[in-house]
């Protein structure tokens, strides 16, 4: 019986099973370093070119985007972007940080939704400010880990941190509810059975 528990306990540490093996094989094959960045850059470039409508064809009375030219340009841009390892290294730095940032923002939204009044504008502004700070931290740390140190200025300057903290404090204190009735939190509504 103990052997079964040891097997189950070591299962997650020894590679994560078949799904972990698949991810390791994809990583060894270059899916995360080349294939996914290629698809992402291609899709973004193709979408932008199609949206802007720089290259169009005349069909009847209206101009439609020339998708073949847009696809050739988007594929060329994506392949040239992957010529050196800069894009792969940068993507491998920014997307894990982006996932962590999204989970932090999600927890803030959940806790704020439970404990803050449902019609509180101050919470919305504080959330926007916190999201902008988190995005800035993710971008600057990703650039630093990729070799660019222009993002280190904000760490050395304590004034910016104090301005953000004072701004948060003012937003929370000055913000109020939009209606004259007593603010109601989501948790209060749940406890009342509403």
LINMO-V542268 format. One line per field, one symbol per residue. ss: DSSP state (H for helix, E for strand, - for the rest). psi: psi as a letter, one per 40 degrees, with the letter a starting at -180 (. if undefined). A space follows every 10 residues. Layout:
ss->???
psi->???
This chain:
ss->-HHHHHHHHH H-----HHHH HHHHHHHHH- HHHHHHHHHH HHHHHHHHHH HH---EEEE- -EEEE-HHHH HHHHHHHHHH H----HHHHH HHHHHHHHHH HHHHHHHHHH HHHHH-E--E HHHHHHHHHH HHHHHHHHHH HHHHH----H HHHHHH-HHH HHHHHHHHHH HHHH--E--- ----EHHHHH HH--
psi->ddddddddde ddeeeeaddd ddddddddee dddddddddd dddddddddd ddfdhiihhb eihihgdddd dddddddddd dedieddddd dedddddddd dddddddddd ddddeiidfh dddddddddd dddddddddd dddddeehee eedddehedd dddddddddd ddddiaieie ihihiddddd def.
